[in-house]
Structure formats: structure tokens, C-alpha cells
Amino acid sequence: MKQTPYYFYDIDLLRQTLNTVNKEVKGSKFKVHYAIKANQNPGILSEIRLAGFGADCVSGGEIKYALDANFPADEIVFAGVGKTDAELIYALENRVGMIHCESLQEIQVINELAQERNLIVNVALRLNPNVNPLTHEKISTGLKENKFGFTAQEFNELRDIHADLMHVNIVGLHFHIGSQISDMSVFVDLCERVEELATVFESEIGELKYLNLGGGLGIDYFDPDENPIPDFASYFEVFRTCLTVNPSMGIHFELGRSIVGQCGSLRTQVLYVKQSENKNFAVLDAGMTELLRPAMYNAYHKIEHLTSSEEKEHFEYDIVGPICESSDCFGKDISLPKVKRGDILTIRSCGAYAESMSLNYNGRDRVESILHSASELLEHNEVLSI
């Protein structure tokens, strides 16, 4: 049996999801970049690159992940509110396709670094559209109180100096309003603001040649089997019908969670079962070091009893990890068939922001992952032991 805990990736589902995205954007000028922050597992990146996606990176390290996975440099976009000089130099020297700039000082630094290397670099301005994504406050990025993007004051100052920035080519706009968005009306609101701000850009800066609308489409954490693939059709239809800016211009997206979220799970073993007067605790060998989202966001992940059991009666458990923090809890009062020491549980929808956010807190080693394709195993007459 594979040593627990470990990440388990359903590559067949990942491929189906990638194929669905490609089907929905076929025949359009939409270009999807995968947001590497969701999951940087090399096997996952390889599948996504083979599907023809670009890469969205928010650090120099993520640019390296993308290059190592053979994403073409000109299909890499580099975002992030706090890029270091070293990261910017790395991006410039590797000729990434676009830098998304988030502040007035940043664009001045980019200009200086590019001038030192006798380069002219393509830049898109990230603007904050002040659109409420109707999601968790800690993954909301498009409101005026959030740290991301040019402020209105900075944009006004840029209007006066942009002609003097000879080593940046300001070609477009970038937006990203948040994550785990399920209400499509939010994207309609975004389109309305984009139309307004595109007009301002063209009157104050120049021709709009590039537009990146970020990502944010959510997944179904409560019923992953019923909805294994997000509603990409409705998502892209919003932008087809609501955007009228320069129809000949390519529209870029940065999808992460919606691509990989459902293909991954965290498999873990029950170490101990504890009982008190009013609580049952199942203590796992996985903890917040392997899945931080519940501790950080109070996020819900469906938990299932993977070990075969004849038990029909269900009991309620607090599912907790071994980390020395009270927040190391995956769920309270979770109904499961009777749990005993050695049982295997699976925590669903861990393809995004589980492995990529993993820690070695408490001196714990990073855990391994399995990439599983039933069709390939069948083709080679192999059986995966779990």
C-alpha cells in the first residue's frame, strides 16, 4: 500500500477538463493561460502544456516551472503585486511574453531594468475595477480596498509620464477580480467596467492591443462527482456576448482552480480515534501542512471513507490532523461510516491550492503524489495499488 499521506491526481479527468476548455474557446480569439499558483506539479504542467495552454506566473520561481515544463516564453505572462528586481530581470532575460504591471513605481523600475539591457518590453496595466466578486474576502482581489493593481491616482500620474518611458511598450490592460466565483453576473459586471476602462486607456495611453481578464471561475466543492468539470460554456459565453472592445483583438484568461481543482485528492490514514463526552475525533496523518485551505479560509472539502467497510451506520467525527495548532481541522461533525485506526480517507477537490501551498511546518516532509490514468493503466494491463 502506498505510504500516506499523498496527493492523488486523476489524469483522465484533467484531460477531459482541458479538452472541454479547448472546445469552448475553439474558433474564438480567446487564449487561456494556466495559473501555475494553483498547482505546479511537473506532471500536471506537462499535461496542460500539451493541451496548448500558456502560463500565468506570479513569481520568478513560477516562470522557471513554466520554462522547465516547456511552455514557450512568449506564452508566459508575469503578474504579481510585489515583483523583485531579480524576478523582473529573470523575466526580461527570458523574454516572457507580457508583464502585468501593478503600480506606478513598478513600471518605472521595469523601464530602468529594460533600458540597462537595451530592451523594449511589452507591459499591460493591471487596473482595479472595483467589482465585487461575491466570494470569500480573502480571495477577493478586485475591490478598491484590495492591494492589487494601479490606483486611480497612479493611473492619472501615468498619463503624464508614460511617453517618457521609452523602454516599456504599454499595450493593454489586465484584470483579475477574485477566485472561486460561481455567480456569472459578476463577470457581466466585469465586462461593463472593462468597456469603460478600455475607453479611458485608448484616450489617455494609446491603442488597446492586449486584454487579459484573469480567471476566477469556481468549482463545486460540495458535490465533485455531480460537477467534476466547471461550466466553462456559460463562463466564456459571458465574454463573447458582453465584450465589444476591438473584436479582432485576442482576449486572454488565467484559469487555475477550475482546470485542476477536481482532478486531485488527498489520501490519508487514520492514526487514532478519540472520544469525549460529546465528540468523536478522527486523527489523520495528513494535516494543514498538506491542505492549508480549511485552516486559512475555513474552506469546505468533501471527506470520504475510502476503505471498504460493511458498516452501514454513520457517526459524526471532527476530522483533524497531527499539527500542533487548533486550526488543523479539515471538518467538524462529518458523517462517515464507523472509522477505525488504519482506515484510509480521501479529501476531495485538492487539485488546486493543496500541493502548491504545502508546508514543512513542524518539521514535516513534503508528501509524494501519484498521477493516475485509468485508460493508460488498462492499455498497459497494469493495476495501481493504493
Secondary structure by P-SEA (a helix, b strand, c coil): cccccbbbbcaaaaaaaaaaaaaaaccccbbbbbcccccccaaaaaaaaaabbbbbbccaaaaaaaaaaccccccbbbbcccccaaaaaaaaaacccccccccaaaaaaaaaaaaaacbbbbbbbbcccccccccccccccccccccccccaaaaaaaaacccccccccccbbbbbcccccccaaaaaaaaaaaaaaaaaaaacccccccccccccccccccccccccccaaaaaaaaaaccccccccbbbbbbbccccccccbbbbbbbccccccccbbbbbbccccccccccccccbbbbbbbcccccccbbbbbcccccccccccccccccccccccccbbbbbccccccccccccccccccccccccccaaaaaaacccccc
